[in-house]
Amino acid sequence: MQPIIFTDASCDLPRSFIEENNVPYLGLMCNFKGKDYEDDFGKTLEYKEFYEGLKNGEDAATSQINEYRFIEKFKELLKENRPIIYIGMSSGLSGTVNSAKLAKEEILLENKDADITVIDTKCSSIGLGLLVYYSVKMAKEGLSKEEIINWVKDKMNKVNHWFIVEDLKHLRKGGRISSTSATIGTLLNIRPIIHIEEDGKLKNVTNIRGKKKAMNYLLEKFKDNAVNHSETIAAITHAQSLEEANKLKDKLQEEFGVKNFIISDLGIGMGTHCGNGMLALCFIGKCK
């Protein structure tokens, strides 16, 4: 029986993929300009409006998906009488996956036969998206629930997340860097490189001066950590930086012969914390 692949909008896959494959999802809530929006791949709150607002000093804050919303969604999906695999964002970044676990326990009290698997991937953004992308493909190809779950649990520890952050004030607000570092970094054209560690938390691994050098750093990480470079799917996500995303794509094609890409917009969940101008490269490699 084909399992249902269920996720949250923090996977940052292109909306076209989500809609074409009927992938069920929930989204974090984001308070922006005094109004609450669900992260829904840019349908309700367009990315351009959101990132221009951040650039102009608007504040944004996100809140996790709560237990009640998961209970309602699980009940809806269980009507299809198919196993559910929820592939969730890192517990190191949000309490959302814990809400899913609590909701599963509540459902099982009413329906002990409910077939729900909740996976804390320790991934986020398009890194999480890669796991969802492959899982959807495998489900369509007829792989079993167990085969998909085992694949995700193996590969989630090998997803590389490399983020170049341009707007330092959001890292300052999130406590990732100090106010002094943010001020000096802005003046010196510093680009922090953010990585998601094995525990699923963000870490500022280094700071590089200049966008070109920062992009070269991402290329080096791909060179060092990817397996079978030309066949690796390179997932690139950006916050209103499509030109830079395409430059990174061209470099990956020229230097490593990469043939397959996913290019998408950074959603408002991660975007709230990374800000306008962010560029990320994610791929499944040898290890995180």
N, C-alpha and C positions, 0 to 999 in steps of 0.2 A: 504494500500500500504506500503510495507516494506521500512522504511527510510534507507538512506545511513548514516552510522556512519563514520565520517571523523575526523581526528585528526592530530597531528604533532608528529614527531619522538621523541620528548621529553617525550612521554609516557613511553619509555623504556621497552615496552613489548618485549618478545622474538620475533625475526624475524620470526620464524616458525609460530607463531600465526597470525602475520600480513599477511603473505603470504597465509597461509591456508584459512584464512577468507576473503581474498581480501580487506583488510581495506585500503582505500585511505588515503594518508598522504602527508604532506610536512615536510621538515626539516630545522632547523636553519642552517645558513652557518657558517662554522668554518675555520678560517685562521690558518694553521698549517704548519710549515716549509716553509713559503712563498707561500703556495698554498691554494686556497679556496676549501673546501669540503662541500657537503651537508650532514647533519646528516641523514643517511639512514639505520640505524640499523646495521652498520658495514660492509656494502657491499663494499663501495668505499674505505673507510679508516678503516682498521682492528683495532679492539680495542687494541689488543696486541701492535701493532706498535704505536698507539696514546699514550697509557699510559706509555710505555717504553720511548717514547720521552719526555713526561712531567717529568718523573722521572730523566731523564738525562739533564734537564734544558731547553728543548724546550718551547717556548712560544706558547700559543694558545689564540685566541679571537673569540667570537661568535657574530653574528649579527642576528637580528630578521628577520622573514619571512615578506617580504614587501607586500604592497597592490597589486601590479601588479601580483605577483605569485598567490595570492589568487583569483584574478579576473579570471585568466586563468584556475585555478583548478575548481572553482565554475562553470564556463561555460562548462567545460568538463563533470562534474558530472551532471549538469542539463539536459544534453542530454538523461539521463536515465529516465527522467520524474518521479522522485521520490523525496520525501522530503529529505533535507540534514540537518543533525545535526552535526555541528562542535563542538567538545569537546576539548577546548583549554587549554593550560597551563596558569598558574597564571599571571595576569597583574601586580602583584607585583614583578615579576621576569623578564618579557619581555614585549615588546610592540607588540608582535606577535598577540595577540587576538584583539588588537585595529586595526591592519592592516586588520584582518578578518572582523571586523565590518564596516570599511570604504569600503572594497571591496563589502560587501553585499549591502551597500547603493548605490554604483556605479552600481551594477548589477540591482537593483530595478528601477533605472532611465530608463534602457533599457527594462526591463522585470518585470512589476509590479506583475506578478503572480509567480515569482521565490520563491520557498518555502525553505528558508534558515534560520536556527536557529543557532546563535552563543552563546556559553556558556563559560563564564569566570569562570573556576572551582575553582580558587584560589589554585590549586593543581599543582604538577609537578612530573616528574620522574615516578616511578612505582605506586605512589599514583594516579596520573592522569591515569596511565595504568589500574588500577583497575576499574575506571569509564568506560573506553573504553571497557575493557574486558566484564563487565556485560552488557553494552549497545549493544554490538555486539550479545551477547547471546540472549538478549531480542528481538532484531530485528528479529533474526532467528526464535524465538518462536512465532512470530506474534504479539507482543505488538505494540501498535500504537505509532505514533510520540509523541503525548501528554503524553502518559504513560511513555515513556522513558525519555523525557525532565523533567517531574515532579520528576521521580526517581533520576535522576542525580542532580537536584537542591536541593533535600533533602539530598542525601548522600554525596555530595561534602563538606558539612560542618561537616562531621563526619569522614573524611579520616585523619588518623594519619600518619605523616611522621617523622621518627626518623633516623637521619644520624650520623654515627660515622666517623669522618674525621681523617685521618692519616697524610696526607701531608699538614702541616700548611701554607706553603708558598703561596698556592693558595687562602686561606682565607685572608692572608695578602694582596695579590695583589688586591683582591676584596673589601678591606676595612672592612672586617668583624672583623678582629683582628689587633692589632698594630704590628709593627715589633718587638718590645720588647717582647710582648706576644708570638709571633711566635717563637722567638729564645729560650726563657725560656721554652716554652711548648715542643719544640723538645728535649731539654736537659733533661727534667723531664719526658719524655714519656707521655705527656698529650694528651688525646683524647677529643677534643671538641665534644659536642653533639649538632647537628643542628636540629631545628624543623621548619616546615612551619606553621606560625601562621594563625589566622582567616583572616587576611588581605592579605594572600598569599605571605608574605615576609619571608625570612630566618631569623632565630634568633638563636644565640648561647646561648642555655638555661643553659648549665652547662659545666664544664670541669672535666674530670675524668682521673685519673692516671692509665694507664694500659689497655690493650685491653680486658682482661677478665672481669674486673669490668665494662668497657663500654658496653660490650655485656650483662652483667647482668642487666644493666640499661634499655636496650631495652626490655628485658624479663619482667621487672617490669612494664614497660609502657603497654605492651601487657596484662599482668595480670589485671592491673587497668582499662584499657580503652576498651578492647575487649568485645563483647557481644556473649555469647554462644561460648566460646573459641574453642572447638573442631571442630565447624562447620565454623569458620571464615577462609577465605582464607588469608594466610600470604604471602605477596609479598616481596621478598628479592631481592635487586639489589646490585651489587658490581662492583668495579673497579679493575679487575684482583685480586680478593680475593675470588675465588671460594671455597677454603678450609674453610675460615672463614664463608662463606655463608652456607655451608653444616653443619658446627658446630652449627650455629644458628638454622638451620632447625631441626637438631637432638634434640636440647634443647627444641624447641617448641613442638616437638612430645612427648618427654619424660615427660615434665612438664605439658602440657595442652592438650595432645591428639589431636593436630592439624593434620588433614588428608589431607588438600588441600593447595598446595603451587604453587606460581609462582616464579621461580628463573631466573634472567636475568642479562645481563651486563648493567652497567651504560653507557648511551650514551655519545657522545662527547659534547652535550649541557651542561648538568649538570656537566659532568666530567671536563670540562674546569675550573670550579669554585671550585670543591671539590678535584680533583686530584687523583693520584694513591692510591689504598688501601682503598678507601671509602667503607663502608658497611651500608646498609639501610634496615629498616624494615617498611613496610607500611601495613595498614589494615583499614577496615571500622569499627569504634567503636561507642561509645556513643557520642563522640564529638571529635573535633580536639585536 
